[in-house]
């Protein structure tokens, strides 16, 4: 089993919306993916409530049967649409993939 974790830092404003609205939009877009991408075995999206300067705004924790399944998810057209949104509304992200 592969665990895939991504943490996102959002811009103050982007795409005509403020940070809070873009976080909610991203959360909704991500939460729609399990119904569209069969490789996903577990999928959880959370909004950060910590106000520290090292905190990220949104986190995704997901699991896949194999590295190949993760790669298939990453190439999936619906995932790629979310990636395009990330590039517009986020200042940065960090990723960790590991075997569980």
Helices and strands as residue ranges (DSSP letters): E 2-10, E 13-14, E 17-18, H 19-31, G 33-35, E 40-47, E 58-64, H 67-75, H 77-89, E 90-99
